[in-house]
Amino acid sequence: MSGIALAAAVAAGAVLLAVGFVLGRFAARRGGRDADPDLGTPVERATFHTLHTASLAAPPLRAGLTEETARRAARTLRSLLGTEALCLTDRGAVLAWDGPGEDHHRAHVPAQAAETLETGRSRSADSGCADPVCPLRWAVIAPLTGEDGVLGALVAYGSRESAVLVRAATEVARWVSVQLELAELDRSRTRMVEAEIKALRAQISPHFIFNSLAAIASFVRTDPERARELLLEFADFTRYSFRRHGEFAQLADELRSIEQYLALAGARFGDRLKVTLQIAPEVLPVTLPFLCLQPLVENAVKHGLQEREKGCRVTIAARDAGAEAVVTVEDDGIGMDPELLRAVLRGEHPAGAGIGLSNVDERLRQVYGTEYGLVIETGVGAGMKVTVRIPKYRPGVHPSAP
């Protein structure tokens, strides 16, 4: 979990406890000393009820502030505060209303909330209702904030002016704001992952595409059947690499794409490129981040054949290691200076080093945790061995991820 997400989670917990304490003290004053010891004190019961109710409102709010999410959260938030009515707004309109009085109060909400939306400060005021039987006599308007400032407002209506309602509504609005900030973090993470996949796709060099097509063309007359097979491999490889759905894939699918890549590379380099695959069948269903192995294989081919007339051998192995699958990509090529490698993994990308290794390393750490980055063994003239550890029994996203 990132520092921002951790701080947001801590803040959310603190807000909920504050709300529970406020409502609990209120319940204690009303409930006296006749609490059942088996059910806890009124303060404890109110706190537990607050936490449970808040947990019901959190999922829709984690999708952002929209009419649909506001509608799904409004009733729970009203129950959390125990108010006569409650509404949620964005900066321009009422998104959802729960409780009575909507027919003659809703139209006045934008004007009532304007000051709060402008200043970002909570305020309370007479509702201005002229209907003598309407229970909505007092309103508390609290801001809903995000990374870009005030996003909207929470408006809680009561039958009378109440300092408890002002405090509780303000704290609940802060908790809602934390959920909206976490939603923004989720969207930022999704955009970041999409950008990283685009960067990895960009690693599929135009030179590789050109050379693959040139190699296929060279077989059209001499070996038409081989040309046809390579063309199908090329079509499948590009279709898989540029697919638009899913952040994750099965190891079996990733390895199939790698085999297609190697078949195209083999058509170009011939006997100079020798490949060994050692794959344990039991790890084929393991899920891993999409397109995280192909850059490692491309790096092995590139550095394995660089400045070597006699060719190279690339070995790809995947084995079962209990709760993990371990994948290694090894070549016997020119290797890399360890200092240069450290610079690559820091994202400095010295000329010619590319972005594949650092991109894959960062994605693995984001998904599974810092202990799951790439392990690379190399030296000048000593080839390179890259090891990837993949948890087998975890979901695709690390539990501590935001």
C-alpha positions as CSV (number, residue, x, y, z in Angstrom):
1,M,0.0,0.0,0.0
2,S,1.3,3.5,-0.9
3,G,2.0,6.1,1.8
4,I,-1.0,8.2,0.5
5,A,-3.4,5.2,0.6
6,L,-2.1,4.2,4.1
7,A,-2.7,7.7,5.4
8,A,-6.2,7.7,3.8
9,A,-7.0,4.4,5.5
10,V,-5.8,5.6,8.9
11,A,-7.8,8.8,8.5
12,A,-10.9,6.8,7.5
13,G,-10.6,4.7,10.7
14,A,-10.1,7.8,12.9
15,V,-13.2,9.5,11.4
16,L,-15.4,6.4,11.9
17,L,-14.3,6.1,15.5
18,A,-15.0,9.8,16.1
19,V,-18.5,9.4,14.6
20,G,-19.1,6.3,16.7
21,F,-17.9,8.1,19.8
22,V,-20.2,11.1,19.2
23,L,-23.2,9.0,18.5
24,G,-22.4,6.7,21.3
25,R,-22.2,9.5,23.8
26,F,-25.5,10.7,22.6
27,A,-27.0,7.2,22.9
28,A,-25.5,6.8,26.4
29,R,-27.2,10.0,27.6
30,R,-30.5,8.7,26.2
31,G,-30.1,5.1,27.3
32,G,-29.1,5.6,30.9
33,R,-27.3,2.9,32.8
34,D,-29.6,0.0,31.9
35,A,-27.4,-1.5,29.2
36,D,-27.2,-5.3,28.9
37,P,-23.6,-6.2,29.8
38,D,-23.6,-9.0,27.3
39,L,-24.2,-6.5,24.5
40,G,-21.8,-3.9,25.7
41,T,-22.3,-0.3,26.8
42,P,-24.4,2.1,24.7
43,V,-21.2,3.7,23.5
44,E,-19.8,0.3,22.4
45,R,-23.0,-0.7,20.7
46,A,-23.3,2.6,18.9
47,T,-19.7,2.4,17.8
48,F,-20.1,-1.1,16.4
49,H,-23.3,-0.1,14.6
50,T,-21.5,2.9,13.1
51,L,-18.7,0.8,11.8
52,H,-21.1,-1.8,10.3
53,T,-23.3,0.9,8.7
54,A,-20.2,2.7,7.3
55,S,-18.9,-0.6,5.8
56,L,-22.2,-0.8,3.7
57,A,-21.7,2.7,2.3
58,A,-18.0,2.3,1.4
59,P,-18.2,0.1,-1.7
60,P,-20.4,2.4,-3.9
61,L,-18.3,5.5,-2.8
62,R,-15.1,3.7,-3.8
63,A,-16.4,4.0,-7.4
64,G,-16.4,7.8,-7.2
65,L,-19.1,10.5,-6.9
66,T,-21.9,9.9,-9.5
67,E,-25.7,9.7,-9.4
68,E,-25.6,5.9,-9.2
69,T,-23.0,5.7,-6.4
70,A,-24.7,8.6,-4.5
71,R,-28.1,7.0,-4.7
72,R,-26.7,3.7,-3.4
73,A,-24.8,5.4,-0.5
74,A,-27.4,8.0,0.6
75,R,-29.8,5.8,2.5
76,T,-26.9,4.1,4.4
77,L,-25.4,7.5,5.2
78,R,-28.7,8.8,6.4
79,S,-29.0,5.7,8.7
80,L,-25.5,6.4,9.9
81,L,-26.4,9.9,11.0
82,G,-30.0,9.2,12.0
83,T,-31.3,12.3,10.3
84,E,-34.7,13.1,8.9
85,A,-33.3,13.4,5.4
86,L,-30.0,13.6,3.6
87,C,-28.8,14.5,0.1
88,L,-25.5,14.3,-1.8
89,T,-24.5,16.8,-4.4
90,D,-21.7,17.4,-6.8
91,R,-20.6,21.0,-7.7
92,G,-23.6,21.6,-9.9
93,A,-26.6,19.5,-8.9
94,V,-28.2,17.2,-6.3
95,L,-27.1,13.6,-7.1
96,A,-29.3,11.7,-4.6
97,W,-31.9,12.4,-1.9
98,D,-33.1,10.1,0.9
99,G,-36.0,10.9,3.2
100,P,-39.0,13.1,3.0
101,G,-39.2,16.7,1.8
102,E,-37.5,16.2,-1.6
103,D,-40.5,17.8,-3.5
104,H,-40.0,21.2,-2.0
105,H,-36.4,21.2,-0.6
106,R,-34.4,19.8,-3.4
107,A,-34.6,22.8,-5.7
108,H,-33.1,25.0,-2.9
109,V,-30.1,22.8,-2.2
110,P,-27.7,24.3,-4.8
111,A,-28.1,27.7,-3.3
112,Q,-27.7,26.5,0.3
113,A,-24.6,24.6,-0.6
114,A,-23.0,27.3,-2.7
115,E,-21.0,28.8,0.2
116,T,-19.7,25.5,1.3
117,L,-18.7,24.5,-2.2
118,E,-16.8,27.8,-2.6
119,T,-15.1,27.9,0.8
120,G,-14.7,24.2,1.6
121,R,-16.1,24.8,5.2
122,S,-19.1,23.2,6.9
123,R,-22.0,25.4,7.9
124,S,-25.4,25.0,9.4
125,A,-28.5,27.1,8.7
126,D,-32.3,27.2,9.0
127,S,-33.8,25.2,6.1
128,G,-36.2,28.1,5.3
129,C,-39.1,25.7,4.9
130,A,-42.5,27.4,5.1
131,D,-44.4,24.1,5.4
132,P,-45.5,23.8,9.1
133,V,-45.7,20.0,9.0
134,C,-42.4,19.4,7.3
135,P,-39.8,17.9,9.7
136,L,-36.8,19.4,7.9
137,R,-36.2,22.6,9.9
138,W,-32.4,22.7,10.1
139,A,-29.7,21.8,7.6
140,V,-26.0,21.0,8.0
141,I,-23.9,21.4,4.8
142,A,-20.5,19.7,4.8
143,P,-18.0,19.6,2.0
144,L,-16.9,16.5,0.1
145,T,-13.3,16.9,-1.0
146,G,-10.8,15.1,-3.2
147,E,-7.4,15.7,-4.7
148,D,-8.8,18.5,-6.9
149,G,-10.5,20.3,-4.1
150,V,-14.2,20.4,-3.2
151,L,-16.2,17.8,-5.2
152,G,-19.6,18.3,-3.7
153,A,-21.5,18.4,-0.5
154,L,-23.3,16.3,2.1
155,V,-26.5,18.0,3.4
156,A,-28.1,16.5,6.5
157,Y,-31.5,17.7,7.6
158,G,-32.8,17.7,11.2
159,S,-35.9,18.7,13.0
160,R,-34.0,21.2,15.1
161,E,-30.6,22.9,15.6
162,S,-28.2,20.3,17.0
163,A,-24.5,20.6,17.8
164,V,-24.3,16.8,17.7
165,L,-25.7,16.7,14.2
166,V,-23.2,19.4,13.1
167,R,-20.2,17.5,14.4
168,A,-21.4,14.1,13.2
169,A,-22.3,15.3,9.7
170,T,-18.9,17.0,9.4
171,E,-17.1,13.8,10.4
172,V,-19.2,11.6,8.1
173,A,-18.4,14.0,5.2
174,R,-14.7,13.7,6.0
175,W,-15.1,9.9,5.9
176,V,-16.9,10.1,2.6
177,S,-14.2,12.3,1.3
178,V,-11.6,9.7,2.2
179,Q,-13.5,7.1,0.2
180,L,-13.6,9.4,-2.8
181,E,-9.9,10.0,-2.5
182,L,-9.3,6.2,-2.5
183,A,-11.5,6.0,-5.6
184,E,-9.2,8.6,-7.2
185,L,-6.2,6.5,-6.2
186,D,-7.8,3.4,-7.8
187,R,-8.4,5.3,-11.0
188,S,-4.9,6.6,-11.0
189,R,-3.5,3.1,-10.5
190,T,-5.6,1.8,-13.4
191,R,-4.3,4.7,-15.6
192,M,-0.8,3.9,-14.5
193,V,-1.1,0.2,-15.3
194,E,-2.6,1.0,-18.7
195,A,0.3,3.4,-19.4
196,E,2.8,0.8,-18.4
197,I,1.2,-1.8,-20.7
198,K,1.3,0.8,-23.6
199,A,5.0,1.3,-22.8
200,L,5.6,-2.4,-22.9
201,R,3.8,-2.6,-26.2
202,A,6.0,0.2,-27.5
203,Q,8.9,-2.1,-26.7
204,I,7.8,-4.4,-29.5
205,S,10.3,-2.7,-31.8
206,P,9.2,-1.6,-35.3
207,H,12.5,-3.1,-36.4
208,F,11.3,-6.5,-35.0
209,I,8.0,-6.2,-36.9
210,F,9.8,-5.2,-40.1
211,N,12.4,-8.0,-39.8
212,S,9.7,-10.5,-39.0
213,L,7.8,-9.6,-42.2
214,A,11.0,-9.6,-44.2
215,A,11.9,-13.1,-42.9
216,I,8.4,-14.3,-43.8
217,A,8.7,-12.9,-47.2
218,S,12.1,-14.7,-47.7
219,F,10.2,-18.0,-47.4
220,V,7.3,-17.2,-49.7
221,R,9.0,-18.7,-52.8
222,T,11.5,-21.2,-51.2
223,D,9.2,-22.7,-48.5
224,P,5.5,-21.4,-48.9
225,E,4.3,-23.7,-46.1
226,R,6.9,-22.3,-43.6
227,A,5.9,-18.7,-44.7
228,R,2.3,-19.5,-44.0
229,E,3.0,-20.9,-40.6
230,L,5.2,-17.9,-39.7
231,L,2.5,-15.5,-40.9
232,L,-0.1,-17.1,-38.6
233,E,2.4,-16.9,-35.7
234,F,2.9,-13.2,-36.4
235,A,-0.8,-12.6,-36.5
236,D,-1.4,-14.4,-33.3
237,F,1.5,-12.7,-31.6
238,T,0.4,-9.2,-32.5
239,R,-3.2,-9.9,-31.7
240,Y,-2.3,-11.1,-28.2
241,S,0.2,-8.3,-27.5
242,F,-2.2,-5.5,-28.5
243,R,-5.3,-6.9,-26.9
244,R,-7.4,-4.3,-25.0
245,H,-8.8,-6.3,-22.1
246,G,-7.4,-7.5,-18.8
247,E,-4.4,-6.5,-16.7
248,F,-3.6,-10.2,-16.0
249,A,-3.1,-13.4,-18.0
250,Q,-2.4,-17.0,-17.4
251,L,1.2,-18.2,-17.6
252,A,0.2,-20.6,-20.3
253,D,-1.0,-17.7,-22.5
254,E,2.1,-15.7,-21.8
255,L,4.3,-18.6,-22.8
256,R,2.4,-19.3,-26.0
257,S,3.0,-15.6,-27.0
258,I,6.7,-16.0,-26.2
259,E,6.9,-19.2,-28.3
260,Q,5.4,-17.2,-31.2
261,Y,7.9,-14.4,-30.7
262,L,10.8,-16.9,-30.6
263,A,9.5,-18.6,-33.8
264,L,9.6,-15.3,-35.6
265,A,13.1,-14.4,-34.2
266,G,14.3,-17.9,-35.2
267,A,13.1,-17.4,-38.7
268,R,15.5,-14.4,-38.9
269,F,18.5,-15.6,-37.0
270,G,18.3,-19.3,-37.9
271,D,20.8,-21.6,-36.1
272,R,22.4,-18.6,-34.3
273,L,19.4,-18.6,-31.8
274,K,18.9,-21.8,-29.7
275,V,16.0,-22.0,-27.3
276,T,15.4,-24.4,-24.4
277,L,12.0,-24.5,-22.7
278,Q,11.6,-26.3,-19.3
279,I,8.0,-25.8,-18.2
280,A,6.3,-27.6,-15.3
281,P,2.6,-28.3,-16.3
282,E,1.3,-27.6,-12.9
283,V,2.2,-23.9,-13.1
284,L,0.5,-23.2,-16.4
285,P,-2.7,-21.9,-14.8
286,V,-0.9,-19.4,-12.6
287,T,-2.0,-15.8,-13.1
288,L,0.5,-13.0,-13.6
289,P,0.5,-9.4,-14.9
290,F,-0.1,-9.3,-18.6
291,L,2.9,-9.0,-20.9
292,C,5.5,-9.1,-18.1
293,L,7.6,-12.0,-19.5
294,Q,7.9,-11.1,-23.1
295,P,10.2,-8.1,-22.5
296,L,12.5,-10.3,-20.5
297,V,12.7,-12.8,-23.4
298,E,13.2,-10.0,-25.9
299,N,16.0,-8.6,-23.7
300,A,17.7,-12.1,-23.6
301,V,17.6,-12.5,-27.4
302,K,18.8,-9.0,-28.0
303,H,21.8,-9.2,-25.6
304,G,22.4,-12.8,-26.2
305,L,23.1,-12.2,-29.9
306,Q,24.7,-8.8,-29.6
307,E,28.3,-8.8,-30.8
308,R,28.3,-12.6,-30.9
309,E,28.7,-14.3,-34.3
310,K,28.4,-17.8,-32.9
311,G,24.9,-17.2,-31.6
312,C,23.5,-17.8,-28.2
313,R,21.2,-20.0,-26.1
314,V,18.1,-18.7,-24.3
315,T,16.7,-20.9,-21.6
316,I,13.2,-20.3,-20.3
317,A,12.1,-22.3,-17.2
318,A,9.0,-22.3,-15.1
319,R,8.8,-24.5,-12.0
320,D,6.6,-25.2,-9.0
321,A,7.9,-23.8,-5.7
322,G,5.1,-24.6,-3.2
323,A,3.1,-21.4,-2.8
324,E,4.9,-19.7,-5.7
325,A,5.7,-20.3,-9.4
326,V,9.3,-19.4,-10.3
327,V,10.1,-18.4,-13.9
328,T,13.6,-17.8,-15.1
329,V,14.9,-16.4,-18.4
330,E,18.6,-16.9,-19.0
331,D,21.0,-16.2,-21.8
332,D,24.7,-16.8,-22.4
333,G,25.3,-13.5,-24.1
334,I,27.4,-10.4,-23.4
335,G,25.7,-9.7,-20.0
336,M,25.6,-6.3,-18.4
337,D,27.7,-4.2,-16.0
338,P,25.9,-4.4,-12.5
339,E,26.1,-0.7,-12.1
340,L,24.4,-0.1,-15.4
341,L,21.8,-2.7,-14.4
342,R,21.1,-0.8,-11.2
343,A,20.6,2.4,-13.1
344,V,18.1,0.6,-15.4
345,L,16.1,-0.7,-12.5
346,R,16.0,2.8,-11.0
347,G,14.4,4.0,-14.2
348,E,17.3,6.0,-15.5
349,H,17.3,4.1,-18.7
350,P,20.8,4.7,-20.1
351,A,21.1,4.9,-23.8
352,G,20.2,1.6,-25.4
353,A,19.1,0.0,-22.2
354,G,15.4,0.2,-22.9
355,I,12.6,0.3,-20.4
356,G,11.5,-3.3,-20.4
357,L,13.3,-4.5,-17.3
358,S,12.5,-1.6,-15.0
359,N,8.9,-1.6,-16.2
360,V,8.4,-5.3,-15.4
361,D,10.2,-4.9,-12.1
362,E,7.9,-2.0,-11.0
363,R,4.7,-3.7,-12.1
364,L,5.6,-6.9,-10.1
365,R,6.4,-4.8,-7.0
366,Q,3.1,-2.9,-7.3
367,V,1.0,-6.0,-7.7
368,Y,2.6,-8.4,-5.3
369,G,4.7,-6.3,-2.9
370,T,8.3,-5.0,-2.8
371,E,9.7,-8.5,-2.1
372,Y,8.6,-9.7,-5.5
373,G,10.7,-7.6,-7.8
374,L,13.1,-9.1,-10.4
375,V,16.2,-10.9,-9.2
376,I,18.9,-10.5,-11.9
377,E,22.3,-12.2,-12.0
378,T,24.7,-10.8,-14.6
379,G,28.2,-9.6,-15.3
380,V,30.1,-8.3,-18.3
381,G,30.6,-11.3,-20.6
382,A,28.7,-13.6,-18.2
383,G,25.3,-13.6,-19.7
384,M,22.2,-12.8,-17.7
385,K,19.6,-14.7,-15.6
386,V,16.3,-13.0,-14.6
387,T,14.1,-14.7,-12.0
388,V,10.5,-13.9,-11.5
389,R,8.5,-15.2,-8.4
390,I,4.8,-15.3,-8.7
391,P,2.4,-16.1,-5.8
392,K,0.1,-18.9,-6.9
393,Y,-2.6,-18.6,-4.3
394,R,-3.2,-14.9,-4.1
395,P,-5.6,-12.8,-6.2
396,G,-4.2,-10.7,-9.0
397,V,-3.8,-7.6,-6.8
398,H,-1.8,-7.6,-3.6
399,P,-4.0,-7.4,-0.5
400,S,-2.3,-4.2,0.7
401,A,-2.7,-2.5,-2.6
402,P,-5.1,0.5,-2.6
